[in-house]
């Protein structure tokens, strides 16, 4: 089991090795990539540096066979790490070209990024900064009852430049009520399944959520033994109800390329939101069940598109930032 640490968040851009060779610079960029969010904080990625290229590799051993059998969330997580890498590359003046799934029928090699000096920052990443990478955190609090101004919503919508993706941000109460009901149903369904609880408990026991070791072990036992579906459903009802906006990212396809690019867009939105003082909380339950995902698809105004990711957006009620631990870079280099 990997040793998790919060030390990786203590990262300073002043330490970028500007006078060293490109390979060392690429290794520094990966310190930003590993700060990406991932489902259950599973961090299902590995990286290989070869000359001026970085290979992003899916660590399938860190997947969730029950909660994510199709690996949709795993590849969304990889997309988040990829986006962090590109944001950092642009910040430090490196150009990049991304080849998605460059080796036919080898899904573990998710992307190869070729980097070179003299890059120009992209407009879509204007609000996604290395500062935001370090400041971003998951916020599952009840949001403050403050609407998100339209000019901030426009900034977030501008993050989507992909032709094969769409983003919806809505305060429609009918949409909120349906997402609330579907989320509650997903919570009850998942926690009623002992196998799902055991899988979740296994991750909790590894300390992925940053709790002290003894508390993580206690929570592992409780989650594995008790059906907490009603408790979790009540908590999720409160946080969904508090959200000024709900967001959905949709794709024109539903393969791993769509999942990877969804992760990139989601992270770009999250980083931009962080810079704007907004909080985001992913709500993936409805996407993990075919019938619930189909119900979400019927709610969106793009009938031929597939919903890939649901999230809450608003202003936090917290005064602290709660970073979760990460595997050190040395653990994910191959």
N, C-alpha and C positions, 0 to 999 in steps of 0.2 A: 504494500500500500504506500502511495506517495506521501511524503511529509508535506502538509499544507502550511502555508505561512502568509502572514499579512505584510511581511517586509517588502514584498515586490511592489507595493503601492508607493513606497518611498522612493520615487523616481524623479530625477531632475533633468530637464532638457539641457542644462548646462554641462552635463556629463557626456553629451554626444561626442564621440571620438572623431572630430572633424579632420584631424591631421593623420588619422590612421587609414589603413586600406579599406576598401569597400566591404570586404567580408566582415570585418569587425563592426562596421557601421550597420550592416544588415542585422547582426546579432543584437545590436542595441535596439533597433526597431522592433524586434520580437518581444522586447520587454513591455512594449505597449500592447502588442497583439494579445499577450496572455492575460491582460486585464479585461478582456471582453466578457460579457455575460454569456452564460450557457445554461441549458435546462438542468435543473437541480444542481447547479454549479458543478456539473460533471466534467467540464473542461475536456471535451473529447477530441483534442487536437494534438498533432505532433508536427514538427517542422524540420526541414533539412535545408541547409545552406550549401549551395554548390556554385562557387564563383559569384556571379552577379544575379543569381537566381535563388528564390526561396520557394520550396515546395511545401504546400499545405496538405497535410495528410490526416485522414479520418482515423482516429483511434477507436476502432469498432469495439474493442474490449471495454470501453467506457460508455457504451450505449446502454439503453434501458429496454430490455427485450419485451417487457410487458407494457410499460407506459408509452413506449415509442417504437413499436415493432417495425414500422416502415422507415424509421430513421429520419423522418421529416424534421423533428426538433434537433436532432444531432447535426444535420447539415445547415439548419438555420444558425445554430451555435457557431459552426465553422465560418459561416458568412459574417458573423459579428467579429470574429477574430481577424478575418481577412480585411474587413473595413477599417479596423483599428490600425492594421499594418499600413494600409494605403494612406490614411490620415497622417500617420507619423512620417511616412516617406515624403509626402508633399510638404509637411512642415519643415523638414530638414533639407529641402531642395532636391529631392530625388524624383526622377520621372519613373513611371511604371507602366508595364503592359501585363495584363492578366490573361492567361490561357486557362479556361475552365475545363476540367476533366481532360487533360491533354493526352492521356493514354487511353485508347479505346478499351472499354470493358474493364477498366481498373478504377472502380469507384472510390477506392481508398485515397488515391491521389486526386484531391478535390480541385486543386488549382496550382499553377506555377506562375509566380510573379517575377518578371524580369525587371531589374532596376538599373538606373543609370543616373549620372549627375545631370543637372540642368533641367529638372522637371518644373512644370508650371502648375500651381494649385488649380484645382477644378472649382467652378462656381458652386456646384452642388454641395461641396464640402466646406464652403466658406464659414459656416457656423459650427462645424465639427472640428474641434481643436484638440491638441495634446493635453491642454489643461482640462478639457471636458473628459478626456479618457480617464484621467486620474480622479476627477471629482464625481464621475457617474457612479450611481449606486441604485440598487433596487429599493423602491419605496412602497411597502405594502400597508402604509398608514391610511387612515380615513382622511381624504383630502379636504382642504378648506373650502368653504362654500363661496368661492370666488370664480366668476367666469373667466375663461381664457380669451383675452382680446383678439379680435380678428386679425390684427397685423402680426401677432405672434403665430396664429394658426397659419397664416400665409407663408411665414418663414419656414414652418415645418413642411407644408405642402410642397414648397420649392425644392425640398431634398430629393423628391422623386423625379428622376430624369430618365429612368429606364422605360423603354417602350413596352416591355413585357410585364410591368408591374403598375399597380394603382394603389393609392392610399386614400382611405376615407376617414375623416375626422367628423364626428357628429355629436350634437347635444340633443338629438331627437329623443324625446321621452319614450316613445313607442319602441324604438330600437333599444334603449336602455333596459326597459322592462323585459324584453325578450332575451337579451344577453344575460340579464340577472337570472331569469328563470332557467335558461339553458346551463349556466354556470353552476347553479345549485343542483340541477339534475346530474351534471358531470361529477360534482363532488360526491354526491351520494353513491353514484355508480362505482366510482373508483375505490372509495374506502370500504364499500361492502365486499370487495374482492380481497380475500386474504393474501393472494399472491402479489397483488399490487402493493398492499401494505408492507409485505416483507421486503419487496424491492426498494420501496421508499425508505423503510427503516434501515436498510443496509447502507444507503447513502448518508442518512442522518448520522449513523454510527461512525462514519468516517470523518465527521466534523466539517462537512462541506459548507454548512451554514454559519460557521464561525463561533458556535457555542463552545463553552468550556468542555473538556473531555468527559467529565463525569455527567454533566447535563446531557451531552449528546448520547451517551450510553443509556441514560434513563429514558430519553425521548425515543430512542430506538426500540426499547422494550415496549413502551406504551403504544407507539404507532403500530408495531407488529401484532400486538395482541388485541387492541380495541378498535372498534368501528367508530371513528371520529367524524364520519361523514356529516352528521347534523351540526356538530360544532364548527367544522370548517365551512359548511354551507352558510351558517349564520354570519360568520366573519366575512365571507366573500360577499354576501348580500350587502353588508354595511359598506364595504369599500367600493363596490360597483355603484351603489346608490349615491355615494359621495362624489363620484367622478364627474367633473364638469364636461369632459369629453371622453368618448370611447373611440378608439382607432382600430381600423382593420386594414391589413395589407393583403391585396389580392394579386394573383398571378394569372397569366394566360395559359400556364401549364401547371403540372403537378409532379414533375420529376425532381431529382436532386439538384439540377441546375436552378430550377425555380426556387427551391428551398434555400440554396446557397445565396442567391441574389436577394431573396427576401430578408435573410439575415443581414446582408450588407445594408439594405435600405433601412431596416429597423434600427440598426446601430447608428446609422447616420442621423436618423430622426432623434434617437435618444441623446446622442452627443449634442446636437443642436439645441434640443430642449434643455439640457443641462446648462448650456451657456446662457440660455434665456431665463433661467431661474425656475424652470418647470420640472416636475417629476413625472416619471413614467413607471408603470408597473405592468409587466406582461401577464396576460390571463390566457393560458394555453389550454385549459381544460376542455373547452368545447371543440377544439381542433383535434383532440385525440380520439374522438368517437365519430364514426362515419355518419350516423344519423343526426347527431347534433351539429356536425360541420355542415351537413346539407341544409339544416334549418337556418344556420347563419348565412349560408349562400343565398337563401330565399329572401333575406332581409336587405342585402346590399343591392345598390342600383346598377350592378354590372352582371347581368344574368349569365353571361358566357365565361365569366372569370371565376377562379377558385380562391376562396378565402384561405390564407396561409397563417396569419398571425393576428391575434386580438390583444389589445393593450388599453390600459387606462392612462389618462393624461390630466394633470392638474397641478395645484399648488400644495406642497407638502404641509402637514401639520407638525412635522418634526423639526427639531433644531440641531440634530446631529446627523452625521453621515455614517452609515454602517456598511463598511466594506467587508466582503466575504474573502476568505483566504484563497490562495492560488498555489498551484504547483510551481516550484521555482523553474526558471527557464531551462536549467540543466536537465530537468526531468522530462522535458518535452522535445529536446533536440535529439535527432536520430542521424 
